[in-house]
Amino acid sequence: MFDQEDSELNVVMGVVFGIIALVIAFVIGLAANQLGGKQAAPALAAHGAGEVAFVDVAEVGEPLVKIYFELGQAALPATADEQIATVASALAATPTASALLSGYHDETGGAAVNAEVAKNRALSVRDALVAAGVPTERVLMRRPAVTLGGSDAAEARRVEVRVQ
């Protein structure tokens, strides 16, 4: 008789400890998720953005400029100043137009890392345009895209800017 009561008590205690373990795991997972979001925010804040808003706008015509980046880098190249000035002038001449930024990356490496690098390249171009006097609301960003780049590998590491 006591053996049966001990057995039932062990089952109940096992269930109680299992529930406690699940609650603790849930709380730890929730805290890790919240902490992960706070760690990602400073990287975006470095570009002057709280949240990156991508638009689903069709690209019209040829790009006004193509800015090429070094492998794995998001820093603007030294040649970008002239291209940024060209875009800023075109936007000043057409007050109703916007700059549409499209960042590209190749297929090598991890897809998530490549998309992040392409996004950061586009953010660098956006920041340079804003620094050149272009209002933020006139700079639109498309989601990063994969390209093979053809015979020139640098072609895959670019941001295209269209004024439309």
N, C-alpha and C positions, 0 to 999 in steps of 0.2 A: 504494500500500500504506500509506504513512504517512497519506494523507488519510482512509482508512477507519478507522485507529486513532484519529486525532484526532477524527473524527466520533463514534465510540463513546465516547471519553473525555468529549466534550462532553455527550453524553446522560447518562452516569453522573454527571457533575458537576452537571448540571441537576436530576436526581432527588435527589441528596444535598442540594443547596441548598434544594430544594422541601420536603423532609422537615424540614430545620432550621427553615425559615420557619414550617411548620405547628406544630412543637413550641414555638417562641417565641410564636406567636399563642395557642396553648392555655394556656401559662403566664400570659401577660398577661391573657387572659380569666378564668382561674381567680383570679388576684390581684384583678382588678377586681370579680369577684363576691363575694369574701371581704370586700373593703374596703367594698362597698355594703352588706352585711349589718351591718357594724360601725357604719356611719353611721346606719342606721335604728334601731339599738338605743337610742341616747340619747333619741330622740323618744318611744319607749315608756316608757323609764325615767322620764321626766318625769311620767308618769301612775302610777308605782309598779308597772309591769307589765313582766315580762320578755317574755312572750308572751301575746297576747290569745287566750283560749279562748272560742270561740263555741259555743253549745249549740243543738241543734235541738229546741226545746220549743215545743209549741203554746201560743198565747196564749189564756188562758181569761178570759172576761168582759171588761168595760170596763176601761180603764186607771184606776188610782187617781189618777195625776197625769200631766199633759202639760207638759213644760218646753220652751218655745219659745226659739229662738236667733236672733241677728242673722244676716244674710246672710254666709256664709263664715266665721262665727265659731264657736269651740268653747268659749269662756269662758262659764261659767254666768251667766245674767242675774241682776240684783239681786233679782228676785222668787223665785228658786229656793230660798232658805233655808226659807221656809214649806213648800214642797212637799217638800223633803228631810226636814224634821221630820215631816211627815205620813206619809211612807213609813217612816221610822225607828220611829215610834209604832206603825204597823200591824204591822211586823215584830216589835216587842217584844211586842205583844199576841198574836201567833201564832208561837210558837217553831219550828214545823215548816215555816213558809212561807219562800219565797224571793222576792226582788225580781227580776223579769224586765225587762231594759232592751231597748227596741227603738228604734234610731236610724233616722231617716228623712231623705231628701234628695229634691230635685226633679230634673227631667231636664235642667236647664240646665247647661252646662259639661261638663267631661270626667267620664266615669263613674268612673274611678279616683280622681280628686280628690274627687268628691262622696262616694264611699264612705269615703274617708279622713276627710273632715270629719265625716260621720255617726258614724263609729267614735270619733273624738276627742270628739265631743259626749257619746256614751254613756260614754266613759271619764271625762269630767269629772263626770258624774252619779254614776258608780260611786265615784270618789274622794271626792266630797262625802258619799255614804252611809257609806263606810268612816270618814271623819273624824267622822261623827255617831255612830259606835259600832257600826255594822252590820258583822258579820264578813264578810270578803271572800268566803268560800265560800257565803254566802247571797245574793250578788249575781250573777245570771246575765245573760249578754249574748247577744242574737241578732245575726245578720249584718245589716249595714245594708240597708235596703230603699228602693226608689224609690216615691214617691207623687206624685201630681199636685197635691195640696193643695186641690183644689176652687177656690172663688172667692177664698180667702184664701191668698196665697203663703206666709205664715208657717206655715201648717198643714203644709207640706212640710218645714220646718226645725224638727223637734221630736224629743224623746226621750220615749217613753211608758214609764211604769213601772207594772207590774202586780204585785200581791202575790198569789201563788198557791202 
